[in-house]
Amino acid sequence: MKTKTTKFLMIIMAITTITIVGCSGDDNNPDPPGEGGNAPTCTDGIQNGDEEGIDCGGSCPNECEALEGTDLMGSITEDRTLDASVNYILTGILSVETGVTLTIPAGTTITSESGTDKYIVVKKGGSIDIQGTAAQPVLMTSAGQNPGDWGGLVIAGDATTTEGADAIAEVGGIVYGGSNDADNSGSIRYLIIDYAGAQINSESQYNGLSLYAVGSGTTIENIAILNGTDDGVEFFGGTVSIMNLYLENNEDDAVDWTEGWNGEVTNTYVLHTIEGFSTAVEADGINGNPRLTNFTAVSTEGGTALQFKKESGATITGLSLTGYVVSVEMRDGGPLANVIIDGVAADPNLTYLAPPTVDIALFSWVENASEVETMPLSGTITADTSLDANVIYLLEGTLSVEAPAKLTIPAGTLIIADAADGVATETYIVVKKGAQIDILGTENDPVVMTSTNQNPGDWGGLVILGDATTTEGIDAIAEVGGFVYGGTNDTDSSGSINYLIINYAGAQINAESQFNGLSLYAVGSGTTIANIGILNGTDDGVEFFGGTVNASNFYLENNEDDAVDWTEGWNGTLENTYVSHTVAGFSTAVEADGLNGNPTLNNFTAISSANPGGTALQFKKESGATMTNVLLTGYVVNVEMRDGGPVGNVIVDGTPLTSVDDDVFNGTPVDLTMFSWITGD
């Protein structure tokens, strides 16, 4: 099952401010207009389906009001210069013919109507001169401001391509390719392309910037391509190079090349903040060995960074990847030696986490930029502290909240444990006795704690120490970290946790001691814990060490030991719990140990599709519980009294068990949709 936490990965070591902008691709095609989820509604305030504008035109009854401006379309057969003071409306294909130059001065805006027949093409032998500046970039955008509204900018050149001379482009039947690798199609400086990527069919789409056999005599620098449905920029052969390239939220690939392109891209910044994209780089075909110099890519949505198909490759220097699940993928089993990263063959096991190699200030000229910061996180918190949801935090060691301080974590905050360079058993967050944590996640913006490598056991999770009672007494010593916990205040409050996802925790200290996803030591009933997802840990999902804390709405998936564990006389309530086991080798859905504090489990569903199915409920020593509405499915053993304790200590729907074989676990399942904010399903 794909989870939201699977989406999140790394962080950059130094504090960095990032200015951001957009992109798309051909491995992740949306439904064509009018099909699937893109049918027009004519009332939703969005241009979709076959609408020609927002809720107008196409099959909608409303007619679109004409845009005010100068129409731009047709063939340019003699040199032409646009006027920056004119509002140009692209109403069809604008074709710059062979032998002709189109000049676009600084500050010019071209707004396209929607459709696959709305794009600008510079034909083979033609030339374009875009004269934007940092203060006055040229803007090419769309009226609807929806990804895929129009076809972007297409340039056809006379350089070499593996398709040969006079090849036919996949879009527009445009002729490109020859033998002049120094061919010059003009000059492009300070250009923003937005909302391009119109889809022709399921196999063909326009990009933001399509470069067909463009030669090295062409100058392209300071380019921003945003919010496209296909690729940001795609090279079809050729030798052209680009300097200073910003790509944000293109839905397919940020940078794509094929047909033996062998130019260079210098100073590239890729940002992915919307899930469902394909890659930061896709390469295909014969290896022309292009160069990527200073390439920084950041994803808050996981995904794949670099994908190489067939025999493709590249020489990459100055690579920095943050947040991707897959760093390098050789899609068709091509040789890793074709991809050289900082002088060494690519290693898919490396995250390529590094400080950004591109100064984001290079792109401060892009309008409507956002800011993202990355910041290291560790040490002690001795005064009330709030994190910032606009910052991605890299947990580089232990973060300790000391009494009486409170740590506040706002909705949408991402914390990534440094499993690449950190020590797993020293990388965790601990809230000490007398301190508090306030996690303010929401259903739409949960707080996420995950790891760089995204392997079970990468880090130690979240540990909270309270002042409530435990059978270990006052000021007991925890099995992890030597922390002090336990007292006499059963209503003690360690804060509040709402909408939190913990992934890949459970670092192992030794054969007898491990961290869990969430470890609760003598936490009191004044603490609020609700809406929690704990996934892919090597030890328990949540473990209660005494205390009186209550918790609700827990989703626990593929924790390798126990999903829920308690000991030391915990006697709180756990309500609305869904346990999923799809990987064999786990221990239990519930393990209880020690004296019977008789905790309560209301609405407990556990499903095992692992083979074998494993054990659901295991009670050690004198432990027990009062349970209502329990559903167990797929387990080999439903109840095990591990040490021969009284089976009557386990009360189900008001009746003590008389045998471990009692058939009483057929309750109504907990509604899985209440956890769709975790699973994405």
Secondary structure as the mmCIF struct_conf table of DSSP 4:
data_model
#
loop_
_struct_conf.conf_type_id
_struct_conf.id
_struct_conf.beg_label_comp_id
_struct_conf.beg_label_asym_id
_struct_conf.beg_label_seq_id
_struct_conf.end_label_comp_id
_struct_conf.end_label_asym_id
_struct_conf.end_label_seq_id
BEND BEND1 LYS A 4 LYS A 4
HELX_RH_3T_P HELX_RH_3T_P1 THR A 5 LYS A 7
BEND BEND2 MET A 13 ALA A 14
STRN STRN1 THR A 16 ILE A 20
STRN STRN2 SER A 24 SER A 24
TURN_TY1_P TURN_TY1_P1 ASP A 26 ASP A 27
BEND BEND3 ASN A 28 ASN A 28
HELX_LH_PP_P HELX_LH_PP_P1 ASN A 29 PRO A 32
TURN_TY1_P TURN_TY1_P2 PRO A 33 GLY A 34
BEND BEND4 GLU A 35 GLU A 35
HELX_RH_3T_P HELX_RH_3T_P2 GLY A 36 ASN A 38
BEND BEND5 CYS A 42 ILE A 46
TURN_TY1_P TURN_TY1_P3 GLY A 49 ASP A 50
BEND BEND6 GLU A 52 GLU A 52
STRN STRN3 GLY A 53 GLY A 53
TURN_TY1_P TURN_TY1_P4 ILE A 54 ASP A 55
STRN STRN4 CYS A 56 CYS A 56
BEND BEND7 GLY A 57 GLY A 57
TURN_TY1_P TURN_TY1_P5 GLY A 58 SER A 59
BEND BEND8 CYS A 60 ASN A 62
HELX_LH_PP_P HELX_LH_PP_P2 GLU A 63 LEU A 67
BEND BEND9 GLU A 68 GLY A 69
STRN STRN5 THR A 70 ILE A 76
BEND BEND10 GLU A 78 GLU A 78
STRN STRN6 ARG A 80 THR A 81
TURN_TY1_P TURN_TY1_P6 ALA A 84 SER A 85
BEND BEND11 VAL A 86 VAL A 86
STRN STRN7 ASN A 87 VAL A 96
TURN_TY1_P TURN_TY1_P7 THR A 98 GLY A 99
STRN STRN8 THR A 101 PRO A 105
TURN_TY1_P TURN_TY1_P8 ALA A 106 GLY A 107
STRN STRN9 THR A 109 SER A 112
HELX_LH_PP_P HELX_LH_PP_P3 GLU A 113 GLU A 113
BEND BEND12 SER A 114 GLY A 115
TURN_TY1_P TURN_TY1_P9 THR A 116 ASP A 117
STRN STRN10 ILE A 120 VAL A 122
TURN_TY1_P TURN_TY1_P10 LYS A 124 GLY A 125
STRN STRN11 SER A 127 GLN A 131
BEND BEND13 ALA A 134 GLN A 136
STRN STRN12 VAL A 138 SER A 142
BEND BEND14 ALA A 143 GLY A 144
TURN_TY1_P TURN_TY1_P11 PRO A 147 GLY A 148
BEND BEND15 ASP A 149 ASP A 149
STRN STRN13 TRP A 150 TRP A 150
STRN STRN14 LEU A 153 ALA A 156
BEND BEND16 ASP A 158 ALA A 159
TURN_TY1_P TURN_TY1_P12 THR A 162 GLU A 163
TURN_TY1_P TURN_TY1_P13 ALA A 165 ASP A 166
STRN STRN15 ALA A 167 ILE A 168
TURN_TY1_P TURN_TY1_P14 GLU A 170 GLY A 173
STRN STRN16 VAL A 175 TYR A 176
BEND BEND17 SER A 179 SER A 179
TURN_TY1_P TURN_TY1_P15 ASP A 181 ALA A 182
STRN STRN17 GLY A 186 ASP A 194
BEND BEND18 TYR A 195 TYR A 195
STRN STRN18 ALA A 196 ALA A 196
STRN STRN19 GLN A 199 GLN A 199
BEND BEND19 ILE A 200 GLU A 203
STRN STRN20 GLN A 205 GLN A 205
BEND BEND20 GLY A 208 GLY A 208
STRN STRN21 LEU A 209 TYR A 212
BEND BEND21 ALA A 213 ALA A 213
TURN_TY1_P TURN_TY1_P16 SER A 216 GLY A 217
BEND BEND22 THR A 218 THR A 218
STRN STRN22 THR A 219 LEU A 226
BEND BEND23 ASN A 227 ASN A 227
BEND BEND24 THR A 229 ASP A 230
BEND BEND25 GLY A 232 GLY A 232
STRN STRN23 VAL A 233 PHE A 236
BEND BEND26 GLY A 237 GLY A 237
STRN STRN24 ILE A 242 GLU A 248
BEND BEND27 GLU A 251 ASP A 252
STRN STRN25 ASP A 253 THR A 258
TURN_TY1_P TURN_TY1_P17 GLU A 259 GLY A 260
STRN STRN26 GLU A 264 HIS A 272
BEND BEND28 ILE A 274 ILE A 274
TURN_TY1_P TURN_TY1_P18 GLU A 275 GLY A 276
STRN STRN27 THR A 279 ALA A 283
BEND BEND29 GLY A 285 ILE A 286
STRN STRN28 ARG A 291 SER A 299
BEND BEND30 THR A 300 GLU A 301
STRN STRN29 THR A 304 PHE A 308
TURN_TY1_P TURN_TY1_P19 LYS A 310 GLU A 311
STRN STRN30 ALA A 314 THR A 322
BEND BEND31 GLY A 323 GLY A 323
BEND BEND32 VAL A 325 VAL A 325
STRN STRN31 VAL A 326 MET A 330
TURN_TY1_P TURN_TY1_P20 ARG A 331 ASP A 332
HELX_RH_3T_P HELX_RH_3T_P3 LEU A 336 ASN A 338
STRN STRN32 VAL A 339 ILE A 341
TURN_TY1_P TURN_TY1_P21 ASP A 342 GLY A 343
STRN STRN33 VAL A 344 ALA A 345
TURN_TY1_P TURN_TY1_P22 PRO A 348 ASN A 349
BEND BEND33 PRO A 355 PRO A 355
BEND BEND34 THR A 357 VAL A 358
HELX_RH_3T_P HELX_RH_3T_P4 ILE A 360 PHE A 363
TURN_TY1_P TURN_TY1_P23 SER A 364 TRP A 365
BEND BEND35 VAL A 366 VAL A 366
TURN_TY1_P TURN_TY1_P24 GLU A 367 ASN A 368
STRN STRN34 SER A 370 ILE A 381
BEND BEND36 ALA A 383 ALA A 383
STRN STRN35 THR A 385 SER A 386
TURN_TY1_P TURN_TY1_P25 ALA A 389 ASN A 390
STRN STRN36 VAL A 391 VAL A 401
TURN_TY1_P TURN_TY1_P26 ALA A 403 PRO A 404
STRN STRN37 LYS A 406 PRO A 410
TURN_TY1_P TURN_TY1_P27 ALA A 411 GLY A 412
STRN STRN38 LEU A 414 ALA A 417
TURN_TY1_P TURN_TY1_P28 ALA A 419 ASP A 421
BEND BEND37 GLY A 422 GLY A 422
HELX_RH_3T_P HELX_RH_3T_P5 ALA A 424 GLU A 426
STRN STRN39 TYR A 428 VAL A 431
TURN_TY1_P TURN_TY1_P29 LYS A 433 GLY A 434
STRN STRN40 GLN A 436 LEU A 440
BEND BEND38 GLU A 443 ASP A 445
STRN STRN41 VAL A 447 SER A 451
BEND BEND39 THR A 452 ASN A 453
TURN_TY1_P TURN_TY1_P30 PRO A 456 GLY A 457
BEND BEND40 ASP A 458 ASP A 458
STRN STRN42 TRP A 459 TRP A 459
STRN STRN43 LEU A 462 LEU A 465
BEND BEND41 ASP A 467 ALA A 468
TURN_TY1_P TURN_TY1_P31 THR A 471 GLU A 472
TURN_TY1_P TURN_TY1_P32 ILE A 474 ASP A 475
STRN STRN44 ALA A 476 ILE A 477
TURN_TY1_P TURN_TY1_P33 GLU A 479 GLY A 482
STRN STRN45 VAL A 484 TYR A 485
BEND BEND42 THR A 488 THR A 488
TURN_TY1_P TURN_TY1_P34 ASP A 490 THR A 491
STRN STRN46 GLY A 495 ASN A 503
BEND BEND43 TYR A 504 TYR A 504
STRN STRN47 ALA A 505 ALA A 505
STRN STRN48 GLN A 508 GLN A 508
BEND BEND44 ILE A 509 GLU A 512
STRN STRN49 GLN A 514 GLN A 514
BEND BEND45 GLY A 517 GLY A 517
STRN STRN50 LEU A 518 TYR A 521
BEND BEND46 ALA A 522 ALA A 522
TURN_TY1_P TURN_TY1_P35 SER A 525 GLY A 526
BEND BEND47 THR A 527 THR A 527
STRN STRN51 THR A 528 LEU A 535
BEND BEND48 ASN A 536 ASN A 536
BEND BEND49 THR A 538 ASP A 539
BEND BEND50 GLY A 541 GLY A 541
STRN STRN52 VAL A 542 PHE A 545
BEND BEND51 GLY A 546 GLY A 546
STRN STRN53 ASN A 550 GLU A 557
BEND BEND52 GLU A 560 ASP A 561
STRN STRN54 ASP A 562 THR A 567
TURN_TY1_P TURN_TY1_P36 GLU A 568 GLY A 569
STRN STRN55 THR A 573 HIS A 581
BEND BEND53 VAL A 583 VAL A 583
TURN_TY1_P TURN_TY1_P37 ALA A 584 GLY A 585
STRN STRN56 THR A 588 ALA A 592
BEND BEND54 GLY A 594 LEU A 595
STRN STRN57 THR A 600 SER A 608
BEND BEND55 ALA A 610 PRO A 612
STRN STRN58 THR A 615 PHE A 619
TURN_TY1_P TURN_TY1_P38 LYS A 621 GLU A 622
STRN STRN59 ALA A 625 THR A 633
BEND BEND56 GLY A 634 GLY A 634
BEND BEND57 VAL A 636 VAL A 636
STRN STRN60 VAL A 637 MET A 641
TURN_TY1_P TURN_TY1_P39 ARG A 642 ASP A 643
HELX_RH_3T_P HELX_RH_3T_P6 VAL A 647 ASN A 649
STRN STRN61 VAL A 650 VAL A 652
TURN_TY1_P TURN_TY1_P40 ASP A 653 GLY A 654
STRN STRN62 THR A 655 PRO A 656
BEND BEND58 THR A 658 THR A 658
TURN_TY1_P TURN_TY1_P41 VAL A 660 ASP A 661
STRN STRN63 ASN A 666 ASN A 666
HELX_LH_PP_P HELX_LH_PP_P4 THR A 668 VAL A 670
HELX_RH_3T_P HELX_RH_3T_P7 LEU A 672 PHE A 675
HELX_RH_AL_P HELX_RH_AL_P1 SER A 676 THR A 679
#
